[in-house]
């Protein structure tokens, strides 16, 4: 999970290694996930050299997409989707919700 964009080359490398990649994650959300998974947040590449790094862990990670249908005032059916990321059995018993919304 990263707070900004990731180069195309890095995205393709992660895909080839079967690594999930989530981009443009807010810092506050990265901090919550870090607390739950016991991960070190890397602010820049120099941190890889200067800091001891802990890779976050959870027993099970998955994403589920939910479709919400609602009727507007003029009786039109509108759909919106919301994807939720789940981190199960993290080393620390804190909880957080990760919601990635996109309107269709």
C-alpha positions in Angstrom: 0.0 0.0 0.0 1.4 3.3 -1.0 0.3 6.9 -0.4 1.0 8.1 -4.0 1.2 6.7 -7.5 3.5 3.8 -8.5 5.5 3.6 -11.7 4.2 1.3 -14.4 7.3 -0.8 -14.2 6.8 -1.3 -10.5 3.2 -2.2 -11.0 4.0 -4.8 -13.6 6.8 -6.2 -11.3 4.3 -6.6 -8.4 1.7 -8.1 -10.7 4.3 -10.7 -11.9 5.1 -11.6 -8.3 1.4 -11.9 -7.4 1.7 -9.0 -5.0 -1.4 -6.9 -4.3 -0.8 -3.2 -4.8 -3.1 -0.4 -3.5 -2.2 3.2 -4.6 -3.2 6.7 -3.4 -3.9 5.6 0.2 -4.3 8.4 2.7 -1.6 8.7 5.3 -4.1 8.3 8.2 -5.3 5.1 6.7 -1.8 3.8 6.2 -1.1 4.5 9.9 -4.2 2.5 11.0 -3.3 -0.4 8.8 0.3 -0.2 10.1 -1.0 -0.4 13.7 -3.1 -3.5 12.9 -0.5 -5.4 10.9 2.5 -4.2 12.9 4.1 -2.8 9.7 6.7 0.0 9.4 5.6 2.9 7.2 8.4 3.9 4.8 8.2 7.7 4.1 11.0 7.6 1.5 13.6 5.2 0.1 16.2 6.4 2.5 14.2 4.9 5.3 15.0 1.5 3.9 18.6 2.1 4.8 18.2 4.0 8.0 15.3 2.3 9.8 14.7 -1.3 10.9 11.8 -2.3 8.7 8.9 -4.7 9.7 6.8 -6.1 7.0 3.1 -6.1 8.1 1.3 -9.4 8.4 -2.2 -10.8 8.6 -3.3 -14.3 8.2 -5.9 -13.5 5.5 -6.3 -10.5 3.2 -9.1 -10.1 0.7 -11.3 -7.5 -1.1 -15.0 -7.7 -1.5 -17.1 -5.5 -3.8 -20.6 -4.5 -2.7 -23.2 -3.0 -5.0 -25.8 -0.7 -3.5 -29.0 0.0 -5.4 -31.2 2.9 -4.4 -34.2 4.6 -5.8 -34.0 8.3 -6.4 -36.8 10.8 -5.8 -37.8 10.5 -9.5 -38.0 6.7 -9.2 -34.7 6.0 -11.1 -32.6 3.1 -9.8 -29.0 4.2 -9.1 -26.2 1.8 -8.4 -23.0 2.6 -6.6 -20.2 0.2 -5.6 -18.0 0.0 -2.6 -15.0 -2.2 -2.2 -13.9 -3.2 1.2 -10.5 -4.6 2.1 -10.4 -7.1 4.9 -7.3 -7.9 7.1 -8.1 -11.0 9.2 -6.1 -12.3 12.2 -3.6 -9.4 12.5 -0.8 -9.6 15.1 -2.4 -6.7 17.1 -6.1 -7.0 18.0 -7.0 -3.5 16.8 -9.7 -3.0 14.1 -10.0 -0.7 11.1 -12.1 -0.5 8.0 -10.7 0.2 4.6 -13.3 1.5 2.1 -12.5 2.1 -1.5 -15.4 3.8 -3.1 -16.2 4.3 -6.8 -19.4 5.6 -8.2 -20.7 4.0 -11.3 
